[in-house]
Structures are given as structure tokens and as C-alpha cells.
């Protein structure tokens, strides 16, 4: 399939730079966002800005959705189905439940449209740098056809049938959340024990404890920069989805449950919903009483 026209629905923190990278690569892109003003700057990059979801997908060979959750994606699919071209391919790059990915495929198959679930990891920095880790579930033939589009946004890997991409993302989010909790504790211990957290991160670089989360989020924690890259409310949503899948598989994930409950407290009781997920550090500091 020659991808002559791509529609990207959802130009928020992640969708905007993803759409910009496609446009800069010369891919004809039409964008839509519920708040139109968030999409309009992409016109300067050569993208067309659609007034509605139906207008965006009409004539598109590929539709990419980057939305807040699975129910929203399913609602939009139902809304635009009459406007989709038979033989087109829908790529959902949102973070949803595996079952929701399978539901999306079922809806789209009725109108002759293919489907890939392709959630991403790498945050806003990865989206801006076109270095996202892209975990793709669906038919191998569809993945191979879409590879040139994916490669303008990051590094795609086909991980299995429909739903496997979302399951892989949930595994990723479990690791991210638990690691954020561990890094927060290490940074607090360093600060309160008299070590320089920045020097500690430099000392650990390249060792077994090193990670992107240690270097990027560890710095955020100790400099107080909690402007959103990955929103805490979405981290909480992902952890709830992890636990749903764990229950269905009959497994218990005690560390995930603990960090999920901490994110819930941060989101629900500390006004942390729209702060970066490294803000879990603030929840940890609040536990220390007068050190908060």
C-alpha cells in the first residue's frame, strides 16, 4: 500500500510532535484535535487541519489515533466508520486495554479497514526526536506495509496478534511506574543523607542501576520540574489496566499494586493528575511529614 494520505487524530502532548515529524518527512498529513487551536500550528509544517473527525479521515489511506483512552478511540471509530475508505488501515497509537484493541479491530473489519494497535514509549522527548519505542500488534502484512510510517516516528517492533501491542505497553508501564518509585526513594535518600543527587546520577551512569528514568526523572525530582511529559493521570489509568490484565491472567503483581495506590493518592488527593508522573516523588516526600 502506498500511503498517500495520512490522518492523525489527537494532537496533544504526544500526537503533535508525531504529526510534525510525519509532515516534515514529506508525508501528506491531515490532523484533527478536539481543541482545534492545538492542531492549527501544524499548518505551518505543511499539515492540513480538519474541522471534524469525518473530514480528517475522508480519503485517508492510514488513520492514526492518539487519544486519551480506549473508550474514546472506540467512540471515534464508530463515529467515522461511514467515512472510511475500504482497504485503509487504522493505527491506534493510544494506550488502551488489549480487549479494546480487539474490539476496535472487530468494528473496523466490518467496513473493510485493517487495524494495528501500536502504543508507544519514550514520552514527549521521544515523540519530538522521532525515537519512540513502538510496540505493534496485528497482522504481519499490515505491519510491514505501515513500517515506513512508523519509522518516521520511532522504532517499530511487531510483537504479535491484535492486542499484543497494548499488552506490551502495559508491561512497559509497569516497569516505568515501579522504577519511578525506586528512583524517587533513591533521590530522597541521597538528598536527606547529604549526597549530591546530580553527582549520584553521574556516578551510576552506565552501571546496572542506570536508566532513562534515573537520569531524566531523577533530575526532574531533585530540581522540582514536574511540568508534564507523561501525565500522572494517564500513568494511573495504565496501571489500572495492568491490574485488570493481571487479574484475567490469574497473577498477582504486588509492586504494581503498591505504586498504583500511590499514584491514585497523588492524582486524587494531591492535585497531581496533570503533573508529570515523576511527581510521585512529591507523594513520597509528603509521607515524610515536615520534609514535604
Buried (B, 14 or more C-beta within 10 A) or exposed (E): BEBEBBBBBBBBBBBBBBBBBBBBBEBBBBBBBBEBEBBBBBEEBBBBBBEEBBBBBBBBBBBBBBBBBBEBBBEBBEEBBEBBBEEBBBBBBBBBBBBBBBBBBEBBEEBEBBBBBBBBBBBBEBBBEBEBBBBBBBBEEBBEBBEBBBEBBBBBBBBBBBBBBBBBBBBBBBBBBBBBBBBBEBBBEBBEEEBEBBEBBEEBEEEEBEBBBBBBBBBBBBEEEBEBBBBBBBBBBBBEBBBBBBEEEEEEBEEBBEBBEBBBBBBEEBEBBBBBBBBBBBBBBBEEEEEE
